[in-house]
Structures are given as structure tokens and as C-alpha cells.
Amino acid sequence: MSQLDLILQYAQNHLGSSRFHGKCQAFVAKCYEAGTGVFISCASAKISRQRYLREGTANDLFPPAGAAVYFNGDGEMGKLYGHVALSAGGGMLYDPVATVVKCSLTKSMHNGYLG
């Protein structure tokens, strides 16, 4: 299995799980760790976004599978820490909200898609 397959398999295996509720950055980091063996530690999605967001991607609603996708975030916590999810490819996301869900990416999600 490729690294990408392992990353996506980890996300898929956690659909419906509430383990990552309020811990979106940890979810994406654990997905990457499952595929690469390296845990990329960032204190928040906002810090991760500052390090890894590729400029000019906010209009791309079809990021490649395995890409971290960033949002402004919902509610008071979201405003402070941002939100991150994992692209499943084809315009779909593994999104760790109350439970991990697979859904379509839209620009208005989580108070605004950033890329």
C-alpha cells in the first residue's frame, strides 16, 4: 500500500468516530502518521495553516487526495484555532467535526474555506 492509501485508510477507518471531537489538527496529524510514520505536531490548525497552506488554493474545491485543507473555523474556538480537514479527493473531505464525516467541500464550510 502507498503512503497515500494508508493516510486515506486511516481517515476512512475513523468515520463516525468522536475520538477527534475538538481535535481536528490531531486527526490530520494522525492520518499523516499512519501513512508516513512521522507525526507532524502543531498546536492548532491555525499554526499548521501558517506553516503549510499553499497560497492561491482558496478557489480550488478539488484539492488532491491527502491534502490538508484549512478553514477559518466555527464558533469561539474556531476563531481562535481555525479548522483543518483531510481531502479525500474528488471534492470530498474527511472532516473531524463532532464525529469524523465524509462530505463535499464548499467555500462556506466552517466560516470560510482558505485552501
N, C-alpha and C positions, 0 to 999 in steps of 0.2 A: 504494500500500500504506500502511496506517496504521502509526503508531509501534508499536502492539502487535503487529501482524503481523510487522514487521521484528524485534522483540525475540524473538518466538517462533520465527521462521525461523532466526535465528542459533543459538538453542539446538538446534533440530531438526537443523541442518546439522552440529552437533558431536557428535551421538550416536555413541558408540563411540570418540571421541577421548580420548586420555590427556593431551592438552595441558594440561589444568587439574587434573591429579592433585595434591592438596595445596594447591590454589589456588581454593577454592570462591568466595571473595569476588571474585576476579578474573573468574571465569566469569560471575557475575551482573552485575558491572560492565560487562563486555564486551557482554553481551546488551543491557543498557540503552543502552550507547553505540551499538550497531548501530541501535537504534530512535530514539534521541533526538539523537544526535550529541554527547552530554555523557557524559564518563567520571566516574562518582562514585567517588572514591578513598577507601577506608577501609583501614586497616592489617590488619583482621581482620573475620571475621564477627561476633565479639563486639562490636566497636566499632560496626559497622554496625547491629547489633540494638539497641544502646543509643540510637542516633540515630533509627532508622526503625520499630522494632516498634510496632504498634498494640496497645495494652493490650486485654485481653479477647478475643483472637483464638485462644488456645490450644485451644479446643474446636472451632474451625472447620476441618474437614477438607476443605472445598471453597473455598479462597481463590480470588479471581478470577485469571484467566489473567494472567500477567505480574507477579504479586506476588512479592516476596522472602519466603521462608519460612525461619524460623530454628529451630535445634536446639541442644541442649547440646553436642553433638559427641562423637565416638568417640575412644577411646584418650587417650594423654597429650596429644597435640597438640590434639585436640578439646576437652579440658578447658580448655586454655589459650586457644584461639582461637575456639571454637564452630564451627558449621557453618551454611551457608546454601545454599539451592537456589532454583529458579525454578518457580513454579506454571505448569503447562500448562493449568490449568482442569479442571473435572470431577473433582477429587480426584486429579489426576495431577501429577507433578513431573518437571522436568529436574534430575537430581541428579548433580553432578560428584563422583563418588567416584573409584575407580581409573580408570574411564572415565566419560564422560557417559552416563547411562542415563535412560530414561523409565520411571517406576514409580508405583505408588499411594502416596499419603500415608497414613501411620499415625502414631498418637501415640507409639509406642515407637521409631520410627526415630531413629538417631543419638543414642541415650541420652536421648531425650525431645524431643518437639515443643513449641516455645514460642509459635508463632503466626506 
